[in-house]
Amino acid sequence: GNGKTGTGNSATTSFYGVRGIGNRFAFVCDVSGSMDGAPFHRLMRELQESISRLPPYAQFYVVFFNDDVYPLYWPEPVATMVPAVPANKARLQTWMSRVRPDGHTYAFEAINTAFNVQPDTIFLLTDGAFSDEMQVMEAFRSMGRQRPVSVHTVSIGRSSFVLQAIAGMNHGFYREV
């Protein structure tokens, strides 16, 4: 759902059934070659639905990753969160229609990109092991020391102790789908 909770005007949304709370949401999503087909199509649908639930006072940012990093609206990226207003949601849908899965699974730079836009909540999704796993783990360890961020992780098709650890050290939830 969406809406306001308490007196803090916090928004809520869910991504693959994992609920996030805050006003600033970052989505860090694997678009490596192994995501091709049904996993990729579901990712696009889940992402669109999750962001469509956000009220206009909330903000969002999306980063896709494979061998490269594709920040929101790449190749004309923005460096800050955008309000969840209809125009930005429509622009997101247009941008997502041009994304194609390819390459390997390097997440470190995408995670840093997301963290730099100062989210309250990060959703991290992958279907495989990170090619840069040690850097990814260190990024999330240091993140928790810098400022509190809830990190929810979603693993497609396989159990991931790394994603479980990331969620655990960052006040988040892990889900395998």
C-alpha atoms as one frame of an Amber mdcrd trajectory, in Angstrom:
protein
   0.000   0.000   0.000   0.897   3.593   0.300   0.035   6.391   2.594   1.121
   8.181   5.680   2.033   6.540   8.936   2.179   8.287  12.268   2.958  11.961
  12.235   6.146  11.735  10.179   4.478  11.570   6.756   6.455   8.443   5.897
   5.511   6.634   2.736   5.416   2.874   2.352   5.839   0.693  -0.680   6.719
  -2.903  -1.331   9.098  -4.566  -3.771   8.674  -8.304  -4.338   6.518  -8.357
  -1.210   9.119  -6.692   1.022   7.762  -3.533   2.617   9.872  -0.399   2.904
   9.155   2.752   4.898  10.587   6.228   4.433  10.420   9.161   2.089  13.479
   8.421  -0.055  13.640   5.055  -1.830  16.516   3.696  -3.930  16.215   0.571
  -6.056  19.475  -1.159  -7.056  18.653  -3.843  -9.619  20.653  -6.486 -11.465
  20.226  -6.409 -15.246  23.013  -8.865 -16.053  22.581 -11.404 -18.849  21.309
 -14.096 -16.479  18.262 -11.918 -15.756  17.045 -12.238 -19.371  13.524 -13.572
 -19.884  10.925 -14.009 -17.148  13.093 -12.663 -14.263  13.750  -9.432 -16.174
  10.106  -8.946 -17.141   9.006  -9.506 -13.547  11.658  -7.047 -12.320  10.327
  -4.344 -14.628   6.751  -5.003 -13.494   7.636  -5.086  -9.769   9.697  -1.911
 -10.061   6.945  -0.047 -11.872   4.320  -1.186  -9.353   6.475  -0.310  -6.361
   7.172   3.204  -7.587   3.590   3.748  -8.715   2.518   3.212  -5.064   4.637
   6.110  -3.843   2.815   9.334  -2.991   4.010  12.595  -4.597   5.817  13.739
  -1.440   8.092  10.670  -1.571  11.188  10.463  -3.762  12.823   7.635  -5.694
  15.983   6.676  -7.527  16.746   3.602  -9.644  20.154   2.190 -10.522  20.565
  -0.780 -12.835  23.838  -2.682 -12.911  25.697  -5.370 -14.811  29.288  -4.784
 -16.035  28.365  -1.091 -15.936  26.170   1.215 -13.869  23.022   2.800 -15.276
  21.779   5.552 -12.936  18.271   6.938 -13.212  17.417   8.116 -16.750  20.788
   7.027 -18.204  22.261   8.058 -20.712  21.072  11.420 -19.387  21.256  10.518
 -15.698  20.188  12.631 -12.777  22.355  12.719  -9.662  19.585  13.221  -7.108
  16.346  11.606  -6.069  13.263  12.671  -8.000   9.790  13.326  -6.559   7.291
  10.528  -7.125   5.040  12.760  -9.222   3.242  11.446 -12.329   5.697  13.060
 -14.786   8.710  11.350 -13.172   6.877   8.023 -12.971   6.043   8.286 -16.691
   9.640   9.189 -17.534  10.777   6.161 -15.513   8.525   3.867 -17.523   9.903
   5.243 -20.815  13.477   4.829 -19.597  12.885   1.283 -18.345  11.482   0.271
 -21.743  14.976   0.761 -23.215  16.836  -1.366 -20.637  18.076  -4.793 -21.776
  19.833  -7.460 -19.687  23.456  -8.165 -20.587  26.875  -8.778 -19.043  27.967
  -9.844 -15.564  27.035  -8.892 -11.997  29.163  -6.030 -10.639  27.178  -4.128
  -8.002  29.696  -2.032  -6.045  29.478   1.169  -8.103  25.682   0.916  -8.315
  25.447   0.581  -4.538  27.658   3.637  -4.048  25.578   5.577  -6.552  22.403
   4.715  -4.634  23.926   5.518  -1.260  25.099   8.922  -2.517  21.501  10.059
  -3.151  20.861   9.612   0.595  17.969   7.132   0.684  16.033   6.092   3.759
  15.451   2.663   2.203  17.366   0.670  -0.395  15.958  -2.343  -2.211  18.734
  -4.518  -3.695  17.848  -7.261  -6.178  20.034  -9.855  -7.918  19.741 -13.383
  -9.258  23.346 -14.353  -8.706  26.538 -13.888  -6.815  28.299 -10.552  -7.119
  31.485 -10.610  -9.170  32.772  -7.940  -6.762  31.392  -9.508  -3.573  34.120
  -8.309  -1.178  33.676  -4.681  -2.276  29.895  -5.007  -2.000  30.085  -6.352
   1.553  32.489  -3.595   2.616  30.239  -0.941   1.067  27.303  -2.121   3.174
  29.398  -2.435   6.331  30.589   1.159   6.024  27.148   2.390   5.024  25.679
   1.464   8.389  28.410   3.399  10.169  27.819   6.570   8.119  24.061   6.974
   8.429  21.129   4.646   9.080  19.635   3.133   5.946  17.306   0.146   5.777
  18.495  -2.274   3.111  16.059  -4.914   1.902  17.441  -7.627  -0.356  15.735
  -9.867  -2.899  17.349 -12.948  -4.392  15.826 -14.461  -7.521  16.017 -18.220
  -7.833  18.749 -19.004  -5.335  19.535 -18.680  -1.669  22.105 -15.979  -0.910
  23.948 -15.787   2.391  25.519 -12.520   1.200  22.114 -10.887   0.662  20.921
 -12.253   4.014  23.971 -10.714   5.711  23.513  -7.371   3.951  19.876  -7.148
   5.061  20.773  -8.253   8.584  23.490  -5.649   9.096  21.312  -2.849   7.678
  17.978  -3.270   9.484  16.356  -4.861   6.451  14.596  -7.982   5.305  15.778
 -10.687   2.936  13.464 -12.450   0.512  14.099 -15.263  -1.920  11.710 -15.510
  -4.877
